[in-house]
Amino acid sequence: MNRPAHVPEWTLLSLRPRGQHAALRRAARPLGAQVLALSPWALVVRDDAATRAALAQALSADRVVFSSPAAVHAAARLLPLKMPPGGRWLAVGAGTAAALQRHGVTGVLAPTRMDSEGLLDLPELAQLQGLRAALVTAPGGRGIIAATLQARGAQLERVDVYRRVALPLPPRQLQRLRRRAPPWVLALSSAEALSLLLAQLPADLLARLQSAHVVAASARLATLAAEAGFAHVTLAEGPLPVQLVQAAHAAITTAATS
């Protein structure tokens, strides 16, 4: 693809779970980036009778919140997803809503601001006294949603349909990273993934990465990156792969021309 002459070849580092880098690659390819996968974790569906029973009960709640596309896909592997009459299903963002639509669920509500705070601002979650609310998620995720739904009077049913499993960083990928010329851009959409990365990254690569660019999916993640010592942090418009890639491309273009 033809790119402006001043934009160098660049590398986008993905911390997505193992096997979930395709969307970033599709978004990055037209803008000349090579995606290097550094998966510090994997997602494993909780495929057991207790989880299936809990999910079946949760899907009949007055409000059902899905915390991520991964939560949708895991739930769909356990049970058919069908919204009951009168139910309201909500997604944290457009990606989660699209995942539900791919499984045949229509009428899903999602906020323009694609994070927990944006979700909780939706009118459908404002008054929950006497209502059943369900959160379909994974252990450790979206704590603010659960706490707020309960504080607003909902009878909360939380179903962890998958779990996160930490992985060692692949040595071959670390060697590939060492050989890559800058600029590098780290796509950051998970605090837990960042923590797992920092705990394992060799000192030489950590120093190089901290001087590279980071594009963060939310203000909270941008703050975490800055606190972790990253010098160049840019806030993307949202967590979607195309939003992260566009922010990354803009960051390196600006750096190349300044």
VOPAGU-2260 file (C-alpha; in pm, 1 decimal, decimal comma):
REM VOPAGU-2260
SITE   aa  ch    i         X         Y         Z
SITE  MET   A    0       0,0       0,0       0,0
SITE  ASN   A    1     121,5     353,0     -72,6
SITE  ARG   A    2     187,3     557,7     241,2
SITE  PRO   A    3     310,4     915,4     281,0
SITE  ALA   A    4     687,6     918,6     247,1
SITE  HIS   A    5     737,3    1065,7     593,9
SITE  VAL   A    6     558,5     779,7     769,5
SITE  PRO   A    7     809,3     503,2     853,2
SITE  GLU   A    8     746,3     132,7     875,8
SITE  TRP   A    9     612,6      66,9    1222,1
SITE  THR   A   10     519,5    -210,2    1461,9
SITE  LEU   A   11     199,0    -237,0    1661,7
SITE  LEU   A   12     232,9    -449,2    1974,0
SITE  SER   A   13     -80,9    -639,7    2069,8
SITE  LEU   A   14    -151,4    -763,9    2421,9
SITE  ARG   A   15    -477,5    -926,6    2320,8
SITE  PRO   A   16    -540,7   -1276,6    2457,4
SITE  ARG   A   17    -382,9   -1565,4    2269,9
SITE  GLY   A   18    -549,6   -1619,1    1934,3
SITE  GLN   A   19    -736,9   -1286,2    1934,0
SITE  HIS   A   20    -511,5   -1058,0    1729,9
SITE  ALA   A   21    -686,7   -1083,1    1392,7
SITE  ALA   A   22    -899,6    -769,5    1429,5
SITE  LEU   A   23    -596,6    -555,1    1510,1
SITE  ARG   A   24    -408,8    -701,5    1214,4
SITE  ARG   A   25    -695,9    -620,2     978,1
SITE  ALA   A   26    -713,6    -263,7    1105,1
SITE  ALA   A   27    -336,1    -211,6    1098,9
SITE  ARG   A   28    -257,4    -353,8     756,4
SITE  PRO   A   29    -393,3     -61,6     547,7
SITE  LEU   A   30    -183,8     183,0     751,3
SITE  GLY   A   31     141,0      -3,0     698,7
SITE  ALA   A   32     184,2    -156,3    1043,4
SITE  GLN   A   33     309,3    -501,2    1128,1
SITE  VAL   A   34     133,7    -646,6    1434,2
SITE  LEU   A   35     351,5    -835,7    1679,2
SITE  ALA   A   36     150,7   -1050,3    1920,9
SITE  LEU   A   37     272,1   -1053,4    2282,3
SITE  SER   A   38     -10,3   -1243,4    2448,1
SITE  PRO   A   39      50,6   -1251,9    2825,7
SITE  TRP   A   40    -277,2   -1435,0    2882,9
SITE  ALA   A   41    -541,1   -1665,5    2740,6
SITE  LEU   A   42    -917,2   -1688,6    2791,5
SITE  VAL   A   43   -1070,2   -2023,0    2889,2
SITE  VAL   A   44   -1445,7   -2087,3    2886,3
SITE  ARG   A   45   -1585,3   -2218,4    3217,0
SITE  ASP   A   46   -1765,1   -2516,6    3063,0
SITE  ASP   A   47   -1933,6   -2683,0    3358,8
SITE  ALA   A   48   -2288,2   -2757,7    3472,6
SITE  ALA   A   49   -2289,0   -2496,2    3749,4
SITE  THR   A   50   -2187,2   -2217,1    3512,7
SITE  ARG   A   51   -2447,2   -2323,3    3256,1
SITE  ALA   A   52   -2720,3   -2324,0    3519,7
SITE  ALA   A   53   -2616,0   -1984,3    3652,7
SITE  LEU   A   54   -2607,1   -1840,9    3301,6
SITE  ALA   A   55   -2951,0   -1979,6    3217,1
SITE  GLN   A   56   -3091,3   -1807,6    3525,0
SITE  ALA   A   57   -2905,8   -1481,4    3454,6
SITE  LEU   A   58   -3026,5   -1450,4    3095,2
SITE  SER   A   59   -3384,0   -1418,0    3221,0
SITE  ALA   A   60   -3301,9   -1111,2    3434,8
SITE  ASP   A   61   -3462,1    -769,7    3376,7
SITE  ARG   A   62   -3122,9    -623,2    3281,0
SITE  VAL   A   63   -2837,9    -833,0    3144,3
SITE  VAL   A   64   -2498,7    -668,1    3100,0
SITE  PHE   A   65   -2223,0    -826,5    2888,8
SITE  SER   A   66   -1880,3    -695,6    2982,5
SITE  SER   A   67   -1685,7    -777,1    2665,2
SITE  PRO   A   68   -1696,7    -957,9    2330,6
SITE  ALA   A   69   -1515,7   -1244,8    2501,4
SITE  ALA   A   70   -1798,7   -1272,6    2753,9
SITE  VAL   A   71   -2049,3   -1290,3    2468,0
SITE  HIS   A   72   -1860,0   -1559,9    2280,1
SITE  ALA   A   73   -1805,8   -1764,8    2595,4
SITE  ALA   A   74   -2173,6   -1741,4    2689,5
SITE  ALA   A   75   -2276,5   -1843,3    2338,0
SITE  ARG   A   76   -2062,9   -2155,9    2365,8
SITE  LEU   A   77   -2252,2   -2251,1    2680,5
SITE  LEU   A   78   -2611,3   -2167,7    2580,7
SITE  PRO   A   79   -2808,2   -2019,2    2289,2
SITE  LEU   A   80   -2839,2   -1645,1    2341,0
SITE  LYS   A   81   -3201,0   -1532,3    2320,0
SITE  MET   A   82   -3337,0   -1219,2    2483,2
SITE  PRO   A   83   -3662,5   -1288,1    2671,9
SITE  PRO   A   84   -3970,3   -1071,6    2609,6
SITE  GLY   A   85   -3941,7    -751,8    2808,8
SITE  GLY   A   86   -3574,0    -802,4    2882,8
SITE  ARG   A   87   -3306,0    -542,6    2825,5
SITE  TRP   A   88   -2958,1    -657,2    2726,1
SITE  LEU   A   89   -2673,5    -409,2    2744,9
SITE  ALA   A   90   -2315,5    -409,4    2617,6
SITE  VAL   A   91   -2018,0    -214,6    2746,6
SITE  GLY   A   92   -1934,0     -96,1    2395,2
SITE  ALA   A   93   -1988,8    -130,8    2024,6
SITE  GLY   A   94   -1761,7    -434,2    1995,3
SITE  THR   A   95   -1960,1    -623,9    2256,7
SITE  ALA   A   96   -2288,2    -520,8    2095,3
SITE  ALA   A   97   -2160,4    -639,8    1756,6
SITE  ALA   A   98   -2063,5    -974,0    1910,3
SITE  LEU   A   99   -2419,2   -1017,4    2039,0
SITE  GLN   A  100   -2558,5    -927,0    1699,0
SITE  ARG   A  101   -2337,6   -1191,9    1537,7
SITE  HIS   A  102   -2506,7   -1442,9    1766,5
SITE  GLY   A  103   -2850,0   -1328,1    1653,7
SITE  VAL   A  104   -2933,9   -1089,4    1938,6
SITE  THR   A  105   -3095,6    -762,4    1828,3
SITE  GLY   A  106   -3203,1    -457,0    2023,7
SITE  VAL   A  107   -2886,6    -445,0    2234,6
SITE  LEU   A  108   -2816,1    -115,0    2411,1
SITE  ALA   A  109   -2460,6      22,7    2418,7
SITE  PRO   A  110   -2315,3     358,2    2524,0
SITE  THR   A  111   -2131,3     601,2    2300,5
SITE  ARG   A  112   -1859,3     621,3    2564,6
SITE  MET   A  113   -1737,0     262,7    2554,5
SITE  ASP   A  114   -1636,1     192,3    2911,7
SITE  SER   A  115   -1791,6     105,1    3247,6
SITE  GLU   A  116   -1878,7     465,2    3327,0
SITE  GLY   A  117   -2045,9     514,7    2990,3
SITE  LEU   A  118   -2251,1     200,8    3037,1
SITE  LEU   A  119   -2365,8     306,9    3382,5
SITE  ASP   A  120   -2483,5     640,6    3243,9
SITE  LEU   A  121   -2745,4     468,2    3027,6
SITE  PRO   A  122   -3100,7     551,5    3141,6
SITE  GLU   A  123   -3192,9     182,8    3149,4
SITE  LEU   A  124   -2953,8     133,6    3442,1
SITE  ALA   A  125   -3051,3     442,5    3639,9
SITE  GLN   A  126   -3342,0     299,5    3844,3
SITE  LEU   A  127   -3298,8     -66,0    3941,4
SITE  GLN   A  128   -3486,5     -95,6    4269,2
SITE  GLY   A  129   -3669,2    -427,3    4276,4
SITE  LEU   A  130   -3519,0    -547,7    3946,7
SITE  ARG   A  131   -3296,5    -844,6    3873,0
SITE  ALA   A  132   -2972,8    -751,9    3701,0
SITE  ALA   A  133   -2712,9    -992,7    3565,9
SITE  LEU   A  134   -2349,8    -932,7    3476,3
SITE  VAL   A  135   -2195,9   -1178,4    3230,6
SITE  THR   A  136   -1821,9   -1141,5    3267,3
SITE  ALA   A  137   -1500,1   -1301,5    3400,7
SITE  PRO   A  138   -1336,1   -1307,4    3744,1
SITE  GLY   A  139   -1175,5    -977,3    3835,0
SITE  GLY   A  140   -1339,5    -776,7    3559,3
SITE  ARG   A  141   -1572,2    -474,9    3567,6
SITE  GLY   A  142   -1594,9    -442,6    3945,8
SITE  ILE   A  143   -1739,9     -92,7    3923,1
SITE  ILE   A  144   -2038,4    -224,0    3724,7
SITE  ALA   A  145   -2132,1    -486,9    3980,6
SITE  ALA   A  146   -2093,9    -247,8    4273,7
SITE  THR   A  147   -2297,6      26,4    4106,4
SITE  LEU   A  148   -2582,0    -202,8    3999,6
SITE  GLN   A  149   -2614,7    -324,0    4357,2
SITE  ALA   A  150   -2595,1      29,3    4493,8
SITE  ARG   A  151   -2884,6     126,4    4267,5
SITE  GLY   A  152   -3103,9    -142,6    4420,2
SITE  ALA   A  153   -3066,8    -431,8    4179,4
SITE  GLN   A  154   -3065,8    -792,9    4285,0
SITE  LEU   A  155   -2737,5    -880,5    4115,1
SITE  GLU   A  156   -2649,7   -1213,8    3957,6
SITE  ARG   A  157   -2290,1   -1231,1    3839,9
SITE  VAL   A  158   -2187,5   -1511,9    3605,8
SITE  ASP   A  159   -1819,3   -1564,2    3525,1
SITE  VAL   A  160   -1838,7   -1745,5    3192,9
SITE  TYR   A  161   -1465,1   -1754,3    3129,3
SITE  ARG   A  162   -1142,2   -1714,1    3318,2
SITE  ARG   A  163    -811,8   -1548,0    3239,5
SITE  VAL   A  164    -499,1   -1761,7    3247,8
SITE  ALA   A  165    -158,3   -1594,4    3261,7
SITE  LEU   A  166      92,2   -1709,8    2998,0
SITE  PRO   A  167     468,8   -1671,7    2974,4
SITE  LEU   A  168     572,5   -1428,8    2703,5
SITE  PRO   A  169     684,5   -1631,1    2399,6
SITE  PRO   A  170    1068,2   -1615,1    2376,0
SITE  ARG   A  171    1053,7   -1621,0    1995,8
SITE  GLN   A  172     827,3   -1315,0    1994,5
SITE  LEU   A  173    1060,1   -1132,1    2232,4
SITE  GLN   A  174    1349,8   -1202,1    1996,6
SITE  ARG   A  175    1144,7   -1075,0    1705,0
SITE  LEU   A  176    1072,4    -759,2    1900,9
SITE  ARG   A  177    1442,0    -704,4    1970,3
SITE  ARG   A  178    1508,0    -716,6    1597,0
SITE  ARG   A  179    1230,2    -473,2    1507,4
SITE  ALA   A  180    1336,5    -119,4    1430,4
SITE  PRO   A  181    1132,9     163,2    1582,6
SITE  PRO   A  182     882,3     310,7    1589,7
SITE  TRP   A  183     687,0      76,9    1813,9
SITE  VAL   A  184     336,5     141,6    1942,0
SITE  LEU   A  185     176,3     -53,4    2225,4
SITE  ALA   A  186    -201,2     -97,5    2191,2
SITE  LEU   A  187    -336,4     -92,0    2547,0
SITE  SER   A  188    -692,1    -200,8    2621,8
SITE  SER   A  189    -648,5    -397,6    2945,5
SITE  ALA   A  190    -489,8    -305,9    3277,7
SITE  GLU   A  191    -442,4    -673,1    3361,2
SITE  ALA   A  192    -259,5    -738,7    3034,2
SITE  LEU   A  193     -28,3    -444,5    3103,0
SITE  SER   A  194      47,1    -577,0    3451,3
SITE  LEU   A  195     126,9    -923,6    3315,7
SITE  LEU   A  196     351,5    -772,5    3048,1
SITE  LEU   A  197     549,0    -557,6    3291,6
SITE  ALA   A  198     599,9    -850,6    3527,6
SITE  GLN   A  199     772,6   -1055,1    3256,9
SITE  LEU   A  200     935,2    -819,5    3008,7
SITE  PRO   A  201    1316,8    -836,8    3014,6
SITE  ALA   A  202    1486,4    -517,2    3131,0
SITE  ASP   A  203    1634,0    -431,1    2792,2
SITE  LEU   A  204    1298,2    -451,1    2618,0
SITE  LEU   A  205    1117,2    -270,5    2899,6
SITE  ALA   A  206    1349,1      28,7    2865,5
SITE  ARG   A  207    1295,4      42,9    2491,1
SITE  LEU   A  208     920,7       0,2    2523,0
SITE  GLN   A  209     886,5     272,9    2785,7
SITE  SER   A  210    1036,2     519,0    2539,3
SITE  ALA   A  211     797,2     409,8    2262,8
SITE  HIS   A  212     437,1     514,4    2203,5
SITE  VAL   A  213     133,4     380,5    2388,4
SITE  VAL   A  214    -223,3     423,0    2266,9
SITE  ALA   A  215    -471,4     368,8    2548,5
SITE  ALA   A  216    -835,9     271,1    2509,2
SITE  SER   A  217    -947,5     481,3    2807,4
SITE  ALA   A  218    -832,3     765,5    3029,6
SITE  ARG   A  219    -785,7     519,7    3316,9
SITE  LEU   A  220    -550,3     308,3    3107,2
SITE  ALA   A  221    -362,7     616,9    2988,5
SITE  THR   A  222    -301,7     711,2    3351,8
SITE  LEU   A  223    -182,3     360,1    3434,6
SITE  ALA   A  224      61,3     365,3    3142,1
SITE  ALA   A  225     204,0     699,6    3250,4
SITE  GLU   A  226     240,7     575,6    3608,4
SITE  ALA   A  227     424,1     268,7    3474,6
SITE  GLY   A  228     689,1     491,6    3318,7
SITE  PHE   A  229     575,1     515,9    2957,5
SITE  ALA   A  230     685,9     848,8    2816,8
SITE  HIS   A  231     453,2     891,1    2518,7
SITE  VAL   A  232      89,6     805,8    2590,5
SITE  THR   A  233    -197,7     889,5    2356,2
SITE  LEU   A  234    -566,8     847,2    2436,0
SITE  ALA   A  235    -758,3     673,4    2157,0
SITE  GLU   A  236   -1121,5     757,2    2085,9
SITE  GLY   A  237   -1224,0     415,3    2214,0
SITE  PRO   A  238   -1126,6      48,3    2251,4
SITE  LEU   A  239   -1216,5     -75,4    1902,6
SITE  PRO   A  240    -921,9    -204,7    1698,3
SITE  VAL   A  241    -968,8      59,7    1429,5
SITE  GLN   A  242    -972,0     334,8    1694,8
SITE  LEU   A  243    -651,0     208,2    1852,7
SITE  VAL   A  244    -478,7     173,2    1515,9
SITE  GLN   A  245    -583,2     518,4    1396,9
SITE  ALA   A  246    -455,4     674,6    1718,9
SITE  ALA   A  247    -127,4     482,7    1683,4
SITE  HIS   A  248     -79,8     592,2    1323,2
SITE  ALA   A  249    -152,9     953,9    1413,4
SITE  ALA   A  250      99,9     940,8    1697,0
SITE  ILE   A  251     388,3     812,0    1485,7
SITE  THR   A  252     299,2    1042,0    1195,1
SITE  THR   A  253     313,2    1341,6    1426,0
SITE  ALA   A  254     642,8    1222,7    1574,3
SITE  ALA   A  255     793,0    1165,1    1230,5
SITE  THR   A  256     710,0    1517,1    1112,9
SITE  SER   A  257     796,3    1709,3    1430,6
